[in-house]
């Protein structure tokens, strides 16, 4: 390892004498295959941050849906179905992005662009989930769906389909 580098897993500053990361203990030889370890570390951190944010947002959405609707209502099933679909695609993108980092033989520009695209898709899905929560809070009275909500359903379905078939 030449000069100063950064740990892929935790971003800790390494020196040429380090055989293991002083912060997380990862073996440096295993990490040196990546061209830009700091860039990878930032992407991994971003993916993990988005996963945590998604988990919290999804929890809020499920609680809100369960609070507003009876589980025997059609609207309840439609909301939960959308939520499950968003979850499936979001975590599929997250897992795929982490697989890119872990298994790519070389961190080329093509791999980096693919990784950034997956992070972008994750952010879009998170935004759609937040929009869904907002629409439930703002536009539903007595279990009636609004035109805005139907429009949002269509947006979510289009986004999910574009991501699912992009792979």
C-alpha positions, -999 to +999 in steps of 0.1 A: +000+000+000+015+033-010+012+064+012-020+072+030-053+055+022-086+050+039-104+019+052-132+009+028-154-002+057-151+026+082-132+054+064-104+055+090-072+071+078-045+044+072-007+047+068+016+025+047+026+006+079-009-006+087-016-043+081-050-041+097-073-011+101-066+003+136-103+013+139-123-017+126-097-044+124-102-053+087-071-067+069-056-040+046-045-065+019-081-075+014-092-038+010-064-027-013-080-042-044-103-012-046-091+018-066-107+044-044-113+031-009-126+065+004-152+067-024-163+031-017-165+038+021-187+069+015-210+049-008-213+021+018-220+046+045-247+063+023-263+029+016-264+020+053-277+055+062-305+051+036-314+016+048-317+029+084-338+059+072-360+036+051-365+012+080-377+041+102-399+056+075-415+023+067-422+017+104-439+051+106-459+043+074-471+009+087-481+024+120-501+051+103-518+027+080-527+004+109-540+034+128-561+048+100-576+017+085-591-016+096-572-046+082-604-058+066-606-027+044-596-027+008-577+005+013-556-011+040-547-040+018-538-016-011-515+005+012-498-025+027-493-040-007-477-008-019-455-007+012-444-043+007-436-037-030-415-006-021-397-026+006-389-054-018-375-031-045-357-009-020-338-037-002-332-054-036-314-022-047-295-019-014-283-056-015-273-053-051-253-021-044-235-037-015-228-068-037-212-045-063-189-031-036-180-066-022-177-086-054-165-062-081-130-073-092-121-037-099-138-004-089-141+010-124-160+041-135-187+017-149-191+000-115-191+034-097-218+047-120-239+016-114-235+020-077-245+057-078-275+048-099-286+022-073-282+048-045-303+073-066-330+047-070-330+041-032-334+078-026-364+080-050-381+051-033-376+067+001-390+100-013-421+081-026-426+064+008-425+098+025-449+112-001-473+083+006-472+091+043-479+128+036-508+119+014-523+096+040-521+123+066-533+152+045-559+138+021-577+109+036-610+115+055-633+087+065-614+061+044-619+079+011-590+080-013-582+112-031-572+119-067-537+129-054-534+095-037-543+076-069-517+098-088-491+089-061-500+052-064-493+054-102-460+072-096-449+046-071-459+017-095-440+033-124-409+039-102-410+003-089-415-011-124-387+010-139-363-002-112-373-038-113-369-041-151-338-019-152-317-047-138 
